[in-house]
Amino acid sequence: MRTVALLAACLLAGAAYGGDFSAWEQAASSSKIWLEARDVPNDAGGEIRVSWTAPTRPESLQRLMRAESPDGPFSPVAELVSGISEYYDQGLTNGLQYYYRLEVYDGETLTASQVSQAVVPAGSWFNTQRWSLLAALAAFSGLLLFFIWRARHGAALFVRKIAGLSAVDEAIGRATEMGRPILYLPSGGLSAVSDIQTLASLVILGRVAGKAAEYETPLLVPCSDPLVMTLAQEIVRASCLNAGRPDAYRAERIRYLTNEQFAYTAGVDGMMLREKPAANFMIGTFYAESLILAETGYATGAIQIAGTAMITQLPFFVAACDYTLIGEEIYAASAYLSQEPVLMGTIKAQDWGKALALGLIILGVILETLALKYPALHFFVSRWLASQ
């Protein structure tokens, strides 16, 4: 009879746990809740990871409590359903101590864990999972300093020929021979002085203005931004002085039209039709006005050199202009035209950096392909080539 009564008690306990005898055995063997809190590594601080192991039923409710003292008072942080055993507590103050406790309510009884040890969130100086980015930065910095050192010591650094910039002298010479002006657009109708493409265009303007002053060719620079106009005037004035022709500078040729996109486009098209420039330079940020400007310049028979980093506008320039600077070529123009050691060293370092990055990509693809047969190679790629 005692055996039958014991078996009946076991069956009733199993039914209370939904027929899950393994869960009943776990609860019977462990009445305590294990809880641990740790600061999250490799972050800016303000976050603590809390993990625990608790015997729960499917209908159990877990509540994580937090306090700044082991004696409390504890306030709820999160209420979690059964089966969750980890929580990241965010938005904390670095340098303060925090204590945690977990409460589990199974519908009948409330069980609480012991209070965790004190945890202090703190920010990390370095993310050790991204050491490969630090190594790449160190390698690029080394290349940069090395090529600048070589350039300053007279080494001839090769930079590939950029057709659009090589044709600058040709375009200016054609305008000089025809006795017609040069038109230079430092950007389109929505440009601003803070735009990096506009600044790169102004660098090229300096070279064009110097050559135009040397050949005594009029230079027209319509602008859509007052600050861009001011910078363009100073750049053209300095270029004329450097060319030994200060009398070639005419402030009225560098004018402000409007900052309305298509009003500016209409004004420039009118200048093309009235002044009939023999060479058009359109370098900088361009939007929908690019094709309108390029087609008008083509209709007047001018030689056209255009350049932009706006991917959507490049096809129009390629179709309607004689030469097109694509993307970063307008940024390399200052080094290409001036041959200044620091700029040349920077360009060479960028080229070598891109070559190394491409080599690592190819190496990673090969190793990941071989990892299909040799799994250890996958670990090598994920651990040493890829940042987490």
C-alpha positions as CSV (number, residue, x, y, z in Angstrom):
1,M,0.0,0.0,0.0
2,R,2.8,2.4,0.8
3,T,4.4,1.7,-2.6
4,V,1.1,2.4,-4.4
5,A,0.7,5.7,-2.4
6,L,4.2,6.8,-3.3
7,L,3.6,6.0,-7.0
8,A,0.3,8.0,-6.9
9,A,2.1,11.0,-5.3
10,C,4.7,10.9,-8.1
11,L,1.9,10.8,-10.8
12,L,0.2,13.7,-9.2
13,A,3.4,15.8,-9.1
14,G,4.1,14.9,-12.7
15,A,0.6,16.1,-13.7
16,A,1.2,19.4,-11.9
17,Y,4.2,19.9,-14.2
18,G,2.2,19.2,-17.3
19,G,3.4,15.6,-17.5
20,D,7.0,16.7,-17.9
21,F,8.8,14.4,-15.4
22,S,12.2,15.7,-16.4
23,A,11.2,19.3,-15.3
24,W,9.8,17.8,-12.1
25,E,13.0,16.0,-11.4
26,Q,15.0,19.3,-12.1
27,A,12.8,21.3,-9.7
28,A,13.0,18.6,-7.1
29,S,16.8,18.3,-7.4
30,S,17.5,22.1,-7.4
31,S,15.5,24.6,-5.4
32,K,18.0,27.4,-5.9
33,I,18.4,29.9,-8.7
34,W,21.9,30.5,-10.0
35,L,22.4,34.2,-11.2
36,E,25.5,36.0,-12.4
37,A,26.0,39.6,-13.5
38,R,29.0,40.9,-15.5
39,D,30.0,44.1,-17.2
40,V,29.7,43.8,-21.0
41,P,33.2,44.0,-22.5
42,N,34.3,45.9,-25.6
43,D,31.6,48.6,-25.3
44,A,31.3,52.3,-24.3
45,G,29.9,51.3,-20.9
46,G,26.5,51.6,-19.4
47,E,25.5,48.0,-19.9
48,I,25.5,44.9,-17.8
49,R,24.8,41.3,-18.9
50,V,22.8,39.2,-16.4
51,S,22.4,35.5,-16.9
52,W,20.8,32.9,-14.8
53,T,19.6,29.3,-14.5
54,A,16.2,28.7,-12.8
55,P,13.8,25.8,-12.7
56,T,10.6,27.1,-14.3
57,R,7.3,25.9,-15.6
58,P,6.0,27.0,-19.0
59,E,3.6,29.4,-17.3
60,S,6.2,30.8,-14.9
61,L,6.9,34.5,-14.8
62,Q,10.4,35.8,-14.2
63,R,11.1,39.3,-12.9
64,L,14.7,40.8,-12.8
65,M,15.3,43.2,-10.0
66,R,18.0,45.8,-9.6
67,A,19.4,47.9,-6.7
68,E,22.4,50.1,-5.9
69,S,22.8,48.4,-2.6
70,P,22.8,44.7,-1.6
71,D,20.1,45.5,1.0
72,G,17.9,47.2,-1.5
73,P,15.5,48.7,-2.2
74,F,15.2,46.6,-5.4
75,S,13.2,47.9,-8.4
76,P,12.0,45.8,-11.3
77,V,14.0,46.0,-14.5
78,A,12.2,43.6,-16.8
79,E,9.5,40.9,-16.7
80,L,10.4,37.9,-18.7
81,V,8.5,34.7,-19.7
82,S,9.8,31.2,-18.9
83,G,12.7,30.0,-21.0
84,I,14.7,33.2,-21.1
85,S,17.9,33.0,-19.2
86,E,19.8,36.2,-20.2
87,Y,19.2,40.0,-20.2
88,Y,21.3,43.0,-21.1
89,D,20.5,45.9,-18.8
90,Q,21.3,49.1,-20.7
91,G,21.3,52.9,-19.9
92,L,23.3,52.5,-16.7
93,T,25.7,55.0,-15.2
94,N,29.4,54.1,-15.5
95,G,31.2,53.9,-12.2
96,L,28.2,53.0,-10.0
97,Q,27.7,49.6,-8.3
98,Y,24.6,47.6,-9.2
99,Y,23.2,44.5,-7.6
100,Y,20.7,42.1,-9.2
101,R,18.1,39.5,-8.0
102,L,15.8,37.2,-9.9
103,E,12.3,36.4,-8.8
104,V,10.3,33.5,-10.3
105,Y,6.6,33.1,-9.8
106,D,5.1,29.8,-10.9
107,G,1.5,30.6,-10.1
108,E,1.7,29.2,-6.6
109,T,5.0,30.1,-5.0
110,L,7.5,33.0,-5.4
111,T,11.2,32.0,-5.5
112,A,14.0,34.5,-5.3
113,S,17.7,34.1,-6.1
114,Q,20.5,35.4,-3.9
115,V,21.7,38.9,-4.6
116,S,24.5,39.0,-7.2
117,Q,27.9,40.4,-6.6
118,A,28.5,44.1,-7.2
119,V,28.9,45.0,-10.8
120,V,30.3,48.3,-12.1
121,P,29.7,49.2,-15.8
122,A,32.7,50.8,-17.5
123,G,33.7,51.7,-21.0
124,S,36.6,50.0,-22.8
125,W,39.4,51.8,-24.4
126,F,39.6,49.3,-27.2
127,N,37.3,46.8,-28.8
128,T,39.5,43.7,-28.9
129,Q,37.2,42.0,-31.4
130,R,38.1,44.6,-34.0
131,W,41.8,44.5,-33.8
132,S,42.0,43.9,-37.6
133,L,40.7,47.5,-38.1
134,L,43.4,48.8,-35.9
135,A,46.0,46.8,-37.8
136,A,44.6,48.2,-41.1
137,L,44.8,51.7,-39.8
138,A,48.4,51.3,-38.7
139,A,49.3,49.8,-42.0
140,F,47.7,52.6,-44.0
141,S,49.4,55.2,-41.7
142,G,52.7,53.6,-42.3
143,L,52.2,53.6,-46.1
144,L,51.1,57.3,-45.9
145,L,54.2,58.4,-44.0
146,F,56.5,56.3,-46.2
147,F,55.3,57.7,-49.5
148,I,55.3,61.3,-48.3
149,W,58.9,60.7,-47.1
150,R,59.8,59.4,-50.6
151,A,58.1,62.2,-52.4
152,R,59.9,64.8,-50.2
153,H,63.2,63.2,-51.0
154,G,62.7,63.6,-54.7
155,A,61.4,60.1,-55.7
156,A,59.3,60.1,-58.9
157,L,55.9,58.7,-57.9
158,F,53.9,57.4,-60.7
159,V,50.2,58.4,-60.9
160,R,48.2,57.1,-63.8
161,K,47.2,59.5,-66.5
162,I,43.8,61.1,-66.1
163,A,42.6,62.0,-69.6
164,G,40.3,64.8,-68.4
165,L,43.0,66.6,-66.5
166,S,45.5,66.1,-69.3
167,A,43.1,67.8,-71.7
168,V,42.9,71.0,-69.6
169,D,45.7,72.6,-71.6
170,E,44.2,71.5,-74.8
171,A,40.8,73.0,-74.0
172,I,42.3,76.3,-72.9
173,G,44.5,76.4,-76.0
174,R,41.6,75.8,-78.2
175,A,39.7,78.7,-76.6
176,T,42.7,81.0,-77.0
177,E,43.1,80.1,-80.7
178,M,39.5,80.8,-81.4
179,G,39.4,84.1,-79.4
180,R,36.5,82.9,-77.3
181,P,36.1,82.7,-73.5
182,I,36.3,79.7,-71.1
183,L,33.3,78.8,-69.0
184,Y,33.9,77.1,-65.6
185,L,31.1,75.8,-63.3
186,P,32.4,75.0,-59.8
187,S,29.1,73.0,-59.2
188,G,25.5,72.8,-60.2
189,G,22.5,74.8,-59.0
190,L,22.4,73.2,-55.6
191,S,26.0,73.4,-54.6
192,A,27.3,74.8,-51.3
193,V,30.8,75.7,-50.1
194,S,30.7,72.9,-47.5
195,D,30.4,70.3,-50.3
196,I,33.6,68.4,-50.7
197,Q,33.1,68.1,-54.5
198,T,32.8,71.9,-54.7
199,L,36.1,72.3,-52.8
200,A,37.8,69.8,-55.1
201,S,36.4,71.7,-58.1
202,L,37.8,75.0,-56.8
203,V,41.3,73.4,-56.7
204,I,41.0,72.6,-60.4
205,L,39.7,76.1,-61.0
206,G,43.0,77.5,-59.7
207,R,44.9,75.6,-62.4
208,V,42.5,76.6,-65.2
209,A,42.6,80.3,-64.1
210,G,46.4,80.3,-64.1
211,K,46.6,78.9,-67.6
212,A,43.8,81.3,-68.8
213,A,45.7,84.3,-67.4
214,E,48.9,83.1,-69.0
215,Y,47.2,82.8,-72.4
216,E,45.1,86.0,-71.8
217,T,41.9,84.1,-72.3
218,P,38.7,85.4,-70.6
219,L,37.4,83.1,-67.8
220,L,33.7,83.1,-66.8
221,V,32.7,81.6,-63.5
222,P,28.9,81.7,-62.7
223,C,28.2,80.6,-59.2
224,S,25.0,79.4,-57.4
225,D,26.3,80.1,-53.9
226,P,27.7,83.5,-52.6
227,L,30.4,81.9,-50.5
228,V,31.5,79.8,-53.5
229,M,31.7,83.0,-55.6
230,T,33.9,84.7,-52.9
231,L,36.3,81.7,-52.8
232,A,36.4,81.6,-56.6
233,Q,37.3,85.3,-56.8
234,E,40.2,84.9,-54.4
235,I,41.4,81.7,-56.2
236,V,41.3,83.3,-59.6
237,R,43.0,86.5,-58.3
238,A,45.8,84.4,-56.7
239,S,46.2,82.4,-59.9
240,C,46.6,85.5,-62.0
241,L,49.2,86.9,-59.6
242,N,51.1,83.6,-59.7
243,A,51.0,83.7,-63.5
244,G,52.5,87.2,-63.5
245,R,49.3,88.7,-65.0
246,P,47.4,90.5,-62.2
247,D,45.7,92.7,-64.9
248,A,44.0,89.6,-66.3
249,Y,41.7,89.3,-63.2
250,R,38.2,90.7,-63.7
251,A,35.9,90.4,-60.7
252,E,32.8,90.9,-62.8
253,R,33.4,87.7,-64.7
254,I,33.0,85.7,-61.5
255,R,29.4,86.3,-60.7
256,Y,26.5,85.1,-58.6
257,L,23.4,84.0,-60.5
258,T,20.9,82.4,-58.1
259,N,20.6,79.4,-55.8
260,E,17.5,78.1,-57.5
261,Q,18.5,75.0,-59.4
262,F,16.8,75.4,-62.7
263,A,16.9,79.2,-62.7
264,Y,20.7,78.8,-62.3
265,T,20.7,76.3,-65.2
266,A,18.7,78.7,-67.4
267,G,21.2,81.5,-66.6
268,V,24.2,79.4,-67.5
269,D,22.6,78.2,-70.7
270,G,21.9,81.8,-71.7
271,M,25.6,82.6,-71.1
272,M,26.6,79.6,-73.3
273,L,24.4,80.8,-76.2
274,R,25.4,84.5,-75.9
275,E,29.1,84.3,-75.1
276,K,29.8,81.1,-77.1
277,P,32.6,79.8,-74.9
278,A,35.0,77.4,-76.7
279,A,35.7,75.3,-73.6
280,N,33.3,74.4,-70.8
281,F,34.4,72.9,-67.5
282,M,31.6,71.4,-65.3
283,I,33.2,69.8,-62.3
284,G,31.6,69.3,-58.9
285,T,28.1,68.4,-57.5
286,F,25.4,68.2,-60.2
287,Y,21.9,66.9,-60.1
288,A,19.1,67.0,-62.7
289,E,20.7,70.0,-64.4
290,S,23.7,68.0,-65.6
291,L,22.2,66.9,-69.0
292,I,20.6,70.3,-69.7
293,L,24.0,72.0,-69.3
294,A,25.9,69.4,-71.2
295,E,23.5,69.3,-74.1
296,T,23.5,73.1,-74.4
297,G,27.3,73.1,-74.4
298,Y,27.4,70.4,-77.0
299,A,25.1,72.4,-79.2
300,T,27.4,75.4,-79.1
301,G,30.3,73.3,-80.3
302,A,32.5,73.7,-77.2
303,I,35.0,71.2,-75.9
304,Q,33.6,70.0,-72.6
305,I,35.4,68.5,-69.6
306,A,33.0,67.4,-66.8
307,G,33.4,65.5,-63.5
308,T,31.3,64.5,-60.6
309,A,31.0,61.9,-57.9
310,M,27.2,61.8,-58.3
311,I,26.7,58.3,-59.8
312,T,23.3,59.1,-61.3
313,Q,24.7,62.0,-63.3
314,L,27.8,60.4,-64.7
315,P,26.1,58.7,-67.7
316,F,24.8,62.1,-68.9
317,F,28.3,63.6,-68.7
318,V,29.8,60.6,-70.5
319,A,27.3,60.9,-73.3
320,A,27.5,64.6,-73.9
321,C,31.0,65.7,-72.9
322,D,34.4,65.1,-74.5
323,Y,36.1,64.1,-71.2
324,T,34.6,63.0,-67.9
325,L,36.3,62.7,-64.5
326,I,34.7,59.8,-62.7
327,G,34.2,59.8,-58.9
328,E,37.4,60.1,-57.0
329,E,39.4,61.4,-60.0
330,I,38.1,64.9,-59.1
331,Y,39.6,64.5,-55.6
332,A,43.0,63.3,-57.0
333,A,43.1,66.4,-59.3
334,S,45.0,68.6,-56.8
335,A,47.8,66.0,-56.6
336,Y,47.8,65.3,-60.3
337,L,48.0,69.0,-61.3
338,S,50.3,70.3,-58.5
339,Q,52.7,67.3,-58.0
340,E,53.0,68.5,-54.4
341,P,54.9,65.9,-52.3
342,V,52.3,65.5,-49.5
343,L,49.4,65.2,-51.9
344,M,51.3,62.8,-54.2
345,G,52.3,60.6,-51.2
346,T,48.7,60.5,-50.1
347,I,47.5,59.4,-53.5
348,K,50.1,56.6,-53.6
349,A,49.2,55.5,-50.1
350,Q,45.5,55.3,-51.1
351,D,46.4,53.2,-54.1
352,W,48.5,50.7,-52.1
353,G,45.8,50.6,-49.4
354,K,43.2,49.6,-52.0
355,A,45.5,47.0,-53.5
356,L,46.1,45.4,-50.0
357,A,42.3,45.5,-49.3
358,L,41.6,43.8,-52.6
359,G,44.3,41.2,-51.9
360,L,42.8,40.4,-48.5
361,I,39.3,40.0,-50.1
362,I,40.7,37.6,-52.7
363,L,42.6,35.7,-50.0
364,G,39.4,35.4,-47.9
365,V,37.3,34.1,-50.8
366,I,40.0,31.4,-51.5
367,L,40.2,30.4,-47.9
368,E,36.4,30.3,-47.4
369,T,36.1,28.1,-50.6
370,L,38.8,25.7,-49.3
371,A,37.0,25.7,-45.9
372,L,34.2,23.7,-47.4
373,K,36.7,20.8,-47.3
374,Y,39.0,22.0,-44.5
375,P,36.8,23.6,-41.8
376,A,39.8,24.9,-39.9
377,L,40.4,27.5,-42.6
378,H,37.0,29.1,-41.8
379,F,38.1,29.7,-38.3
380,F,41.2,31.4,-39.6
381,V,39.2,33.7,-41.8
382,S,36.6,34.6,-39.2
383,R,39.2,35.0,-36.4
384,W,42.0,36.8,-38.2
385,L,40.6,38.5,-41.4
386,A,37.0,39.6,-40.4
387,S,36.3,42.0,-37.6
388,Q,33.4,41.2,-35.3
